[in-house]
Amino acid sequence: MLKNKHNNYQNFSYSLKEDFDKSDKSICLLVKDNNEAVYVNNELSLLMESEKILVFPENDILPYDHFSIPEQITKERFKIINANQNKHILVTSIKNLFDMYPRKENFQSMGEFSIGKKISLANLLKVVESLNYMKKANVEKINEYSVRGGIIDIYTPLYSNPLRIEIFDDILESIRFFDVDTQLSIDKIKSFSLSKGNIISLDDMTVNMFVDNWRQYFTDIDERYCSMFQNIKKHNSTEGIEIYFPFFFNKTSSFFDLFSNYEYVKFNKLNNNIDEYNKFISNRFNDESVDTTRPLIKPCDLYQDSLKINDFINKCRTIKADVFKIPYDSIDELIGEYRKGQLKNDYVILTSTSSQLDKFKKNIFPKPTIINKLSKMDDSFNIMLNNIIRPMFVKDMNAYIIHNENITNTKQTEKNVNEQSRHIDIDQEFKKNDYVIHDNYGLGIYDGLEIVEANNRPNEYIKIIYANNENLYVPLNNINKLTSYHKKENLINIVLDSLSSAKWNNKKIKAKKRALDHAAEILDVESRRLSSSAQSLKIESKTLKDFEKDFPYIETPDQESAFNSIKKDLSLIKPMNRVLCGDVGFGKTEVAMKSAFIAVNSNKQTVVITPSTILCDQHFDSFLKRFLNFGVNIKKLNRYVSKNVKDKIIKDFNSNNIDILITTHIVFNNEIDFNDTGLLIVDEEHKFGIKQKNFVKDKQENIHILYLSATPIPRTMNMVFSGLKDFSFLQTAPSNRLSIKSFLKIQTNQLVKEALVREKARGGQCFIVQNNIEKMTSIKKEINHLLPDFKLGIAHGQLNKKEIKHVMSEFINGRIDGLICTTIVEMGLDIPNANTIIIINSHKFGLSQLHQLRGRIGRSDKQGYCYFLIPDIEIPKISRSRLDSIIRNSNLGEGFLVAQEDLELRGGGEMLGDKQSGHVDNVGMSLYLSMLKEAINKTSSDQIVLNKKTEVNFFDSAYIKSSYLPSPIERLKIYRKIDSSNTLAEIEDIEKNLIDRCGVMPEETINLISNKKINLRIEKTGINSIKSTNKNTNFDLDKNLDNKILNKLITLITKSNDLYTLSKENKFIYKLDESDSKLRRNNVNLLLNEIL
């Protein structure tokens, strides 16, 4: 049914467009809130060029908030104020009218710089610094800049992406945009403009003004106890700085000052909305004034006068909108008339998803016309992709425009086909004072990078501090000997190893022995699996493509890669044993459904095991929708299914009448017959107990198994690292996804109130997690007392099916504002409108639990907020370690890092499950796992494998100069990438990226890259090292040297024994008398061309 009871609508946007066409100046439309602004923008975009429509965004913070205006909004505001001044429509909500703004010149660009312009690097830096940009190692946010050689990176809010400016010989040679995530250039441009980097600057003059104004305003406040004052005084940016906005300026502006040349219009009276927001500001002031360490400016001094705003709006012209009626009550009635050819007007049905558009095409006859612009309409019934709008009647076309959501109650979302997903970098680098393990010397503390001169040749070394302040300088070619060490949860005091003691060597010997025993145990289990076989599952490519076309989103490259690996596994008779790891919302379920589709098309059954009834229900609904058009019989089985239905489902499954069974722990009761099951999908395995895991282990011998997890459990991580479980990783974030802002806070009523109010103010919903069911009712009463209009529901595992279904339905459909719940919501729930989660007593949760709970929010393009609350008491150190880890790993895609850290924090016992785990903890998890992998390779293979670490040294300077790449953290990251590169393509990629980011490489960096290229050439050949001095170049040969290479070397010696010789120590000596190391490298490469 159409949503409006009488199908009567006002044609607001069409009337505004008619009005705009008649006007000779720009128009500013005042609306009640951001939601209406979005509707108007979507509607006008159908009727006119989108460049002529601007929406001034709300600041997305509360009055007197503890957060600052999000960067995206600041950028958008700068762009609008600097926009082309051709006639246009500006849409703004009344909330923006209350704010204070800087003078217009603070937003405007300061001239233009073009390619070929004569300007020195120093002079451009003076311009940048005069605009108060902050210097950083890497530019990631607006108001930041960095310098590397002749390249300046700068992020001005005038552009969507930061700028990379390259100057050579005082000429501006190149201007490029670059990607914040990859730090690589993406587009070239011919000119750029600069503006101030942010609305509030923290230069000396502005900070001094702030300090004076603050002291004059708060004469009775002791500034020593105001942390925000102290931070700003030290020029440190701080969240929530806007509460002191007027103190940073001699004079401020109103919204009307910024946009003075507009004709202001409105659709409706807005006085009630203005009065409500004014009251809201007063209430927020009263609520927040209780904190005396954060004194507040009075509303009359921080916000515009509501009486003046009302007076202004009363004088604004009201757009008169025609009222129209849609002749039909439902889409079915409309389609019915179309089929009869009796439509009296033309219709355009809009839909937000291509899958819905396809359904219209398939199900409506005669087929409707698909259009991409209203002007292309040439039939009485048209379908078009577009964002949500309110119904419109376009008089000059005699056509009704109705969005699919106006007709149905189902909200649909789809990724924009033009948007690129974002790849997440999960590399963790050593930071100064981190604990590290050196393979030869043991546990020390990383103390940064240091230039050391040896033989008159400077090189950069990694400095490690050991016991008794002993220092070890590690050459860059030994960087692979260093691994991170995370302190085990229950280990309070850490004792560093000594360079002069044999204790480390003894620890290592014991750990290696344990690794060999461990390898034998693992290989025994693996051999039993490999000796059995599963059915090969295959599918025709056309059938699979039909299924893939029905997916309403754009598949990420990671999803495609992971699925291709799974498809290959399924086609083999060797049973698949694969972990699919990906952060919440990264697309694991779609990969699993495609895998199940292959099984079904191979006439084999699929069982999906979930750890909770809620997740079981959600998967069941998702699978039903996804397989709707493919005739697949899907059933669910959990504890809420009645006995009669349960018996029938089990009978049907065992009789092979069910294709896919979505189930819970109930599947472990041995009533299910797995004889015809081809694929077992285990979702969130860390939630299952030992008995259930053993059940799954028993099935490994003849069934393909796929594990899905955001944070794999320690034993699974063990199998992954040791190479016995195949591993696929989804690390490409959806394009519009933002990292969740995470906070560890002492629980207070005011904090809870603020979090809930912020979310409700932007039309969102909240989770309040309380794992103590007995305390839920009291929490609900407390919140109702704080916020009487805040609607709450309660969900926990002791409710019956009907009660849980009702409250979850209320929450999903937006009829309640907050859900007080246990960890019942931890897994799988997908509610895009819920973007705040409050976790009470967060110190009582496990690390992976905390990550899963946080993953319930931030599943749309809105900023998510996660509050880890703890009581005002000292919490155990173990709990603190977990909370520190979850705050540290808050970026998108870091679930795998959480799992790694969880593994190390828990220690070896979690992985091995035995008393000998102390050997693991002594050497660190990272080193132990590399020992284990080596032991497995030795135990499982009789073949000689030449994979010793090779060394290439020309005894010259080979490092990245700090003048070329100033950040030590970035240099270490590049060193590790170079060391871990396995192909020439990878090293060339690093080389290209360095040139892009830093400019032409200096000689020392060229040497470093060249050494690695030679290193890659000799890997696995039996040449262990190449060491080249002014007099000789020595090739150290392995006893297992490739025979073809040996024969070629002997031929060279035979032909030119004055130039080449072979020593008793198995060294091939190239008697090259050359002081220039560059020439020596060239000669070595020419020699390698002959022998490899």
LUMSETOR-82134 format. One record per residue (C-alpha): x, y, z; residue in one letter. Coordinates in steps of 0.1 Angstrom, whole numbers, plus 5000, padded with zeros to 4 digits. Layout:
REM LUMSETOR-82134
XYZA/...
This chain:
REM LUMSETOR-82134
500050005000M/501150364994L/502250515027K/500050825028N/496550735040K/494650935014H/497450934987N/497551314989N/500951484985Y/502451824982Q/504651884952N/507352074971F/510552014951S/508852054917Y/507352384929S/510752494941L/512352414908K/509652614890E/510352904913D/514052884908F/513652894870D/511853224873K/514353384897S/517453574887D/519453484919K/520453184939S/517953044964I/518552914999C/515852675011L/515352635048L/514152285060V/513552135094K/516351875094D/519051685075N/516551415065N/514351655047E/517451815031A/518451475017V/514851425002Y/514951764986V/518351704971N/517351364956N/514151514942E/515751814927L/518451594911S/515751444890L/514551774878L/517751974872M/521551954869E/522951824901S/525752084900E/523152344907K/522052184940I/524152224972L/523352085006V/525052255035F/525551965060P/524751975097E/527751955119N/526851605132D/527551695169I/525451785198L/525452125215P/528352125241Y/529551795226D/532751605236H/533351535199F/534451765171S/532851815137I/533751515115P/536351585088E/533951495059Q/531551765070I/534352025073T/535451945038K/531951965024E/531352305040R/534652445026F/533752324992K/530252484993I/531552825005I/534152814977N/531652684951A/531052824917N/528953134922Q/526653064892N/522953054901K/522052754923H/519852624951I/521352584986L/519552365011V/520152395048T/518452285080S/517452515108I/520152365131K/522852535109N/521252875116L/522152845153F/525852785148D/528553055148M/531053055119Y/534353225111P/534353515087R/533953415051K/537653485043E/538653205067N/537052955043F/538153105010Q/541052984988S/544253184988M/545253204951G/546052934925E/549252744918F/549852594883S/552352354867I/555352544855G/555052814881K/558352934895K/558252874933I/560852724956S/560152444980L/560952685009A/558552944997N/555652704992L/556352565027L/556052925040K/552552955024V/551552615039V/552852705074E/551253045073S/547852875068L/548652675100N/548752325086Y/550252055110M/553351875099K/553051485099K/555051185087A/552051085065N/549151295055V/545951125065E/543551405076K/542751755065I/544952035079N/548051815076E/551151835054Y/554451635050S/557651695032V/559951435016R/562751564995G/561251784968G/557651664974I/555051824996I/551851635005D/549051855018I/545351795026Y/543352105021T/539552085027P/538952224992L/539351884977Y/538051534984S/541651384982N/544951524994P/547451684971L/550951574962R/553051864948I/556551804933E/559052084928I/562352054910F/564852334905D/562252584918D/559652494892I/556352334901L/556652014880E/553751794890S/550451814909I/548651494918R/545851374941F/546751074962F/544850814981D/544950845019V/544850465024D/547550354999T/549450685000Q/549750644962L/548950904935S/545650864917I/544951164894D/547051434878K/545751794877I/547152114862K/546552364891S/545452374927F/544252624953S/545052634990L/542852745019S/543152725057K/543352365067G/540652385093N/538052605108I/539952655140I/543752725138S/546152665167L/548852915157D/550553135183D/548353435177M/545053235178T/546053035209V/547053355227N/543753505218M/541953195231F/543853195264V/543053565270D/539353525261N/539053215282W/540553375313R/538353685309Q/535153485305Y/535853225333F/537253455360T/536353215389D/537652895373I/541052735381D/542552675347E/544952415361R/542152165364Y/540752215329C/542451965306S/541052115274M/542352455283F/545852315290Q/545852115258N/544852415236I/547352625255K/550052375244K/548752395208H/547352045209N/544151985190S/541451815212T/538051665206E/535151895214G/537152215209I/534052375194E/532552445228I/535052745230Y/534552855194F/534153235198P/537353245219F/539453175188F/538153475167F/538053855169N/534653835151K/532353555141T/529653525114S/526153385113S/524953155085F/523153455070F/526453645069D/528153375050L/525253345024F/524053695023S/523353714985N/520653444985Y/516853474985E/515753265015Y/512553055011V/510852775031K/508152515025F/506452525059N/506452715091K/509652635111L/509052825143N/508252515164N/511352345151N/513452645161I/511952675195D/512552295201E/516152315191Y/516652625212N/515252435242K/517452135234F/520552365235I/519452495270S/518952135283N/522352025270R/523952325287F/522252235320N/523251865317D/526951935308E/527452215333S/527951965361V/531551905351D/533452195367T/536752085349T/535052165316R/533452515321P/530952605294L/530052925275I/526453025281K/524052945252P/523553315244C/527253365239D/527853045219L/524753025197Y/522753265176Q/519653425192D/516553215185S/514353525185L/516353675157K/516253345137I/512453335141N/512153695130D/514253625099F/512353305090I/509053485094N/510053725067K/511153445043C/508853365014R/506953035016T/507052824984I/503452734974K/503252374965A/500452214945D/498651924962V/498151614941F/496651274946K/498050944933I/495050764916P/496050414928Y/496250254963D/498949994956S/501649894931I/499549594921D/496649814911E/498950044892L/500549744873I/497149594867G/495949914849E/499249924830Y/498749574817R/495249664805K/496649974788G/494350204808Q/496850434826L/495650794823K/499050944831N/502650844827D/504550684856Y/508150644866V/508850394894I/512250464911L/514250194929T/517550214948S/518849874938T/519649714904S/518249374918S/514849534924Q/515049694890L/515649344875D/512649204893K/510449474878F/511849384844K/511149014849K/507749034865N/505949314846I/504449254811F/504449424788P/508049514798K/508449864812P/510950104797T/514250144816I/515450504817I/518450684833N/516951034830K/513351174832L/513851334798S/514250984783K/510750884793M/508850764763D/506350514777D/503450514801S/505350294826F/509050354832N/511650214857I/514650414869M/517450374894L/517550664919N/517750744956N/514750774978I/512351064972I/508851164982R/506151114954P/506151394928M/503951504900F/505751664870V/503251884853K/505051954821D/505451574815M/502051484830N/503951214850A/503951074885Y/507350984900I/507050734928I/509950554946H/509650184954N/509950264991E/506850484989N/505050164978I/506649905000T/507949905035N/511149725027T/514249945028K/516949845003Q/520549945001T/523149884975E/526749984969K/527250244942N/528750064912V/531150364907N/532550344942E/535750164949Q/536149944979S/538950025002R/541849795010H/542849775046I/546549765055D/546949525084I/550749545088D/551749595124Q/555149765128E/557449785158F/557050105178K/559750245200K/559950065233N/558049765220D/559249415231Y/560949225203V/562648885199I/565848845180H/566248495168D/569948475179N/569848695211Y/566348675226G/564048935242L/564949295240G/563349645235I/563149815201Y/564850155204D/564450285169G/566650325138L/570250465140E/572950555115I/576250375123V/579450425103E/581550125095A/584550125072N/583750485063N/580350375050R/577250495069P/574250255071N/571050245090E/570749985118Y/567849865140I/568849925177K/567749675203I/568349725240I/569049415262Y/569649345299A/572249565316N/571749835289N/573649615263E/572949745228N/572649535196L/572649695162Y/570849475137V/571749525100P/568849575076L/569449245059N/568849065092N/565449235098I/563748895093N/565348775125K/563149015145L/559648925157T/557149105179S/556548985215Y/553349055233H/553349015270K/551148725282K/548148825302E/549248685335N/552948775331L/553549075353I/557349125352N/559349075320I/563048995322V/565149095292L/567748855278D/571448925281S/573848925251L/576448765273S/574348475286S/573548135272A/570048125287K/568348235255W/569947955235N/568647695260N/565147835258K/565247815220K/566547455220I/563647345243K/561047535222A/562347375190K/562047025205K/558447105215R/557847235180A/558946905165L/556646705189D/553846945181H/554446905144A/554146525146A/550846555165E/549446795138I/550646585109L/549146275124D/545646445123V/546346585088E/547446245074S/544246085084R/542346365066R/544446335035L/544045955033S/540245995030S/538346165002S/535346394997A/533146424966Q/534346674940S/531846964938L/531647144905K/529347384887I/528847504851E/530047864847S/526747984832K/524747854862T/527148024886L/527048354866K/523248354868D/523448324906F/526148594908E/524048834888K/521348824915D/523748954941F/522549314948P/526049454957Y/529349494939I/531649214948E/535049314963T/538249184948P/538948994981D/535548824979Q/536248714943E/539748584952S/538448394983A/535648234964F/537948124935N/540147954961S/537147784977I/535747684943K/539047514935K/539147334969D/535547204963L/536447064929S/539146834945L/538546504962I/540846624990K/538446745017P/538547125020M/539647265054N/539647645049R/539147945072V/537548255057L/538448545079C/536948885074G/535849165096D/532149205103V/530249335073G/533049255048F/531048995029G/531848645043K/528148535041T/527948595003E/531048384998V/529548115019A/526248124999M/528048094966K/529947794980S/526647634991A/525147694956F/528047484942I/527247204966A/523547214958V/524247204920N/526446904926S/523446724942N/525046744977K/523546895008Q/524947185028T/524747225066V/525347575081V/526047565118I/525547885138T/526147945175P/522848125183S/519148115174T/519248485164I/522048425140L/520348105128C/517148305120D/519148585103Q/521048345081H/517848155073F/516248485061D/519348585042S/519648245025F/515948245016L/516148584999K/519448504981R/518248164968F/514648284960L/514948254922N/516847924922F/514447654935G/516547554965V/514847394995N/516147565027I/515047485062K/516147595097K/516447385128L/516947535163N/515547495198R/512447705190Y/511247465163V/508447245177S/509046875181K/506746775152N/508447025128V/511846925141K/511146555135D/509846625099K/512946845091I/515346575103I/513446315083K/513346525052D/517046605055F/518046245060N/515846155030S/517846415009N/514746635005N/516446945019I/519247115001D/520547355028I/519947325065L/520647625087I/521047515123T/522547555158T/524047325185H/520947105180I/522746945150V/525146775174F/522546535188N/523546265162N/520046255147E/521246425115I/522646195088D/525646355071F/526146085045N/524946305016D/526446635030T/529046785007G/529747105025L/529747205062L/529847575070I/530747665106V/530048025115D/531948185144E/533547865156E/534948035187H/531448015202K/531347635202F/532547405230G/535047115229I/532346855223K/531047045193Q/534547105179K/535346735182N/532146655163F/533246885134V/536746735136K/535246385130D/533546515098K/536846655084Q/537846325069E/535146315042N/533246655041I/534446995027H/534547235057I/534447615055L/535047815088Y/533748175089L/535248415115S/536148775121A/538348675150T/539548315147P/540248125179I/543848045190P/543747675178R/542447785144T/545148055142M/547647785151N/546547565122M/546547865098V/550047975108F/551447625106S/549947585071G/547447305079L/544347505074K/544047695042D/543248065047F/541448335029S/541248685041F/538748955033L/540449285040Q/538749515015T/536349745033A/533049855017P/533650195001S/531450405024N/532450245057R/534050445084L/536250315113S/534250305145I/535250565171K/536050355203S/536350485238F/537250335272L/535350535298K/534250525335I/530550465335Q/528450765345T/524750855339N/525751175320Q/527950975296L/525250725288V/522751005284K/524951195260E/525650885239A/521950795236L/520951155228V/523551195201R/522450885183E/518750965186K/519351325174A/520651195141R/517850945137G/519750635147G/519450355173Q/521650215201C/522649885216F/523149885254I/524949555263V/524449435299Q/525249065304N/523649055338N/519948975330I/518849065366E/520149425362K/518349495328M/515149625342T/516949865366S/519050005336I/515850055316K/514250245345K/517450455349E/517550545312I/513750625312N/514350855341H/517251035322L/515351035289L/511550985293P/510950985255D/513650725247F/511950405238K/513650085250L/513349715245G/515049425263I/516449105246A/518148805262H/518348425259G/515848355286Q/512948505266L/510848275246N/510948275208K/507848495204K/509148765228E/512648775212I/511048785177K/508749075187H/511449295203V/513949235175M/511349315149S/510549645168E/514249735169F/514949635132I/511949835120N/513050145140G/510050155165R/512350155195I/515450375200D/517550145221G/517949775228L/519149655262I/520649315255C/523149045265T/525748915241T/522848745223I/523449025197V/527148945194E/526948755161M/525648835127G/522949095133L/522949355106D/521049675115I/522449965095P/520550225115N/522150115149A/525450305151N/526050345188T/526850065212I/527350095250I/529049795266I/528549795304I/531249625325N/533349575294S/536249445315H/534349115320K/534249035282F/536848845261G/538849025234L/537048855205S/533648915222Q/534449285224L/535349295188H/532249115177Q/530049345198L/531649655183R/530949505149G/527249525154R/527449895145I/529050105118G/527449905090R/526350205070S/528050525059D/527350685093K/530050735120Q/529750455146G/530450515183Y/531450235207C/531750295244Y/533550035265F/532350125300L/534050015333I/533250095369P/535250355389D/537350085405I/540749925397E/540149645372I/542449335368P/545549385346K/544449105324I/541249285316S/543049615311R/545349445285S/542249325265R/540649665266L/543949835256D/544149595226S/540549655215I/541050035216I/544350005197R/542849785170N/539850005162S/540450055124N/538449875097L/539549525090G/541549465121E/539649165134G/542548935123F/544949155143L/542649115173V/542848745169A/546648755166Q/546948965197E/544348745215D/546548445207L/549648615221E/547948755252L/546548415261R/549948245257G/550947895244G/548547705267G/545547825246E/547147695215M/548747365227L/546447295256G/549247135276D/551647195304K/554647245281Q/553247575268S/555947755288G/558347685260H/556147885237V/555848175261D/559548185266N/560348255229V/557148435220G/554348315198M/555648465165S/559048285168L/557447965180Y/555047955150L/557947995126S/559747705144M/556547505141L/556247575104K/559947475099E/559447155119A/556347065098I/558247115066N/561146905078K/558846625091T/556546615061S/559146625033S/562146415024D/563046654996Q/565946905000I/564447254999V/566847544992L/565247825011N/568047945032K/568148325038K/570448465011T/572748765016E/573949024992V/576449285003N/578549534983F/579849705014F/578550045005D/575750255019S/572350085012A/569550245032Y/566750505031I/568050845040K/565951035066S/566051345042S/564351125016Y/561750965040L/561851145074P/559550915094S/561450625111P/558150425114I/557650455076E/561350365069R/561050055091L/557849965073K/559549995039I/562549795051Y/560249515062R/558349515030K/561549495010I/562749205031D/559549015028S/559249064990S/559248734971N/559048854935T/560649104913L/557149254907A/556749324944E/560149494947I/559449704916E/556149804931D/557849924963I/560350114941E/557550284921K/555650374953N/558750534968L/559350744938I/555750844937D/555750944974R/559251074979C/560651164944G/563851054927V/565650794948M/569050884962P/572050654955E/571850484989E/568150384984T/568950264948I/571650044963N/569149894988L/566649814961I/569349674938S/570649444965N/567149294970K/566749244932K/569949044931I/568848864963N/565648744946L/567648624916R/569848384936I/567148254960E/566647874959K/569547844934T/572147714959G/574048044960I/573948134997N/575548484994S/577248734972I/579748954990K/581549214969S/584549434979T/586849654958N/589149354950K/586949044948N/583348934946T/582648604964N/579748374957F/579248134986D/577947804972L/575747554989D/576647184987K/573247134970N/573947384943L/571947334911D/574047114888N/573347334857K/574747634876I/577747444888L/578647334852N/578347694839K/580647814867L/583247544859I/583047644822T/583748004831L/586747904853I/588147684825T/587847974799K/589148254822S/590948124852N/592648464856D/589248614863L/587348334881Y/588448064906T/586847814931L/588247804966S/588347504990K/585647675011E/583247624982N/583447994972K/583248104935F/585548404934I/585048674907Y/588448864907K/586949204898L/589149494908D/586649784909E/586050054935S/582750174921D/580049954937S/577450054910K/579649904883L/580249594905R/576549544907R/576149574870N/578949314865N/577349074890V/574049104872N/575749024838L/577448724854L/574048604868L/572548634833N/575148384821E/574848124849I/571148134859L/
